[in-house]
Amino acid sequence: MFEVRMTSFDFNSKTALVTGASGGIGAQIAHRLAEAGAVVAAHCGRNRAAADQLVGEIRANGGKAFVVQADLRDVAGLPRLYETVTRGFELETQRPQLDFLINNAGAGGSRPLMHVTPKHFDEECEILFRGTFFMCQLACEHLSDGGRIVNISSNAASSALPYQAVYAAAKAAVNHLTLSFAQHLGHRGITVNAVSPGATDTALIANLRARKGFDESVQRLTALGRLGQPDDIASAVMLLLSPEGRWITGQIVEASGGMSL
């Protein structure tokens, strides 16, 4: 399922926490980090079986990873998540510090503006925005100097999408908190950026892809002429995490293949 490759990235001795790592973009980021030598804490919310499978694949390929399960909507429980993560890192590396945080966990759905309920609104915002904010806030205590935060946003944040208004607004909020944390953590050499995918082949857009003509429409709107793949997004994340990304902070990096230019 996941291609193992030779990599030019060297993250040996680095530690990484990837939220929403049980599938799609998060799983590919976890694989790429492990291939590059990082110890990966693969977070999952509900799908523990998929996260266990991911970690099994990483270990079978010689990488180091372990699963952490937590509901990111439960802000009171997030300190326990970080305690579990740092204990796992200490067992693997003899140091409890976190080097990379990738906030990928998400939720989303298509719903007309006038059909959005308070429950639907809260469910999306609790994970997409509220969870990301408090994961970043707590990371300030655990990140090593010179560390990295990458938030997974969406180009929906800058588009008029009446059927995904809550999702798009929450991602716009993620973009803004990215700027604020970049300013807050800059004195420690920590960079904070967001990667903004366009239409990407994950379960999140499976309902959209089921609509006749969706893929063809995306291809017409995208300069590179195809739907994005999780590895396209993982590559952008890897660049920002690497030493080559050391002078990039407070940026919303669009990785969409030139969608809607």
C-alpha positions, 0 to 999 in steps of 0.5 A, a space after each residue: 500500500 505504501 511505497 518504501 523509498 530511498 530518502 534524502 531526508 535524515 531525521 535520525 534521533 528526531 521524534 514526531 507526533 502525527 495526529 490523525 495518523 490512522 489513514 490518508 495524509 496522516 498515515 503517509 506522513 508517518 510513513 515518510 517520517 519513519 523512513 527518514 529515521 524519526 521515532 513516530 507517535 501515531 495518534 488515532 481517535 477511533 480507528 485503533 485497528 488502522 493505527 496498529 496496522 500502520 505501526 506494524 508496517 513501519 516496524 516491519 520496514 525497520 522504522 520506529 513507531 508506536 500508537 497513542 489513542 486520544 479524543 482531541 475534543 477532550 482538551 482536559 485529556 490532552 496533557 495525558 496524551 503528551 505524557 504518553 507520547 514523551 514516555 514513548 520517546 524516552 523509551 526509544 531515544 532516552 530523551 522525552 522531547 518532541 521535535 515535530 508536531 504535525 496536526 493532521 486530525 480532522 473531520 468534515 462533511 458536506 452540508 448546505 449552509 441552512 442545514 448546519 446544526 449546532 451539533 454539526 458545527 461543534 463536531 467539526 470545530 472541536 477537532 479542526 480548530 479547537 483541538 489544533 489550538 490546544 495541541 499547539 499550546 501544549 506543544 510549547 511545553 514539550 517541543 525542543 528548541 529548533 523544533 517544528 509544527 506543521 498544521 494541515 489546513 486546506 485551500 477551502 479556507 480561502 474559497 466560497 464553499 456553501 456546502 462546506 462552510 464550517 469546515 472551510 471556516 475552521 481551516 481559516 482559523 487554523 491558518 490564523 493560529 499558525 501565524 500566532 504560534 509562529 510569532 510566539 515560538 520564533 525566539 526559540 527557533 521553532 517554525 510553525 507553518 501550515 500546508 494547504 492541500 487542494 482536492 486530495 484522494 482520501 476518505 474525506 472526499 469520498 462522498 464528493 468523488 462519488 458524484 459524476 464528473 467530480 474527478 474530471 472537474 478537479 483535473 480541469 481546475 488543476 494546473 498539473 491536471 490530476 487529483 492530489 495524492 497523500 504523498 504529495 502533501 507528505 512531501 511538502 510537510 517533509 520539506 518544512 520539517 527538514 533543515 531546508 525549511 529552517 527559514 520558513 515560518 508563519 506561512 500557509 504553503 499551498 500544496 494543490 498542484 495549482 488548483 484554481 489558479 
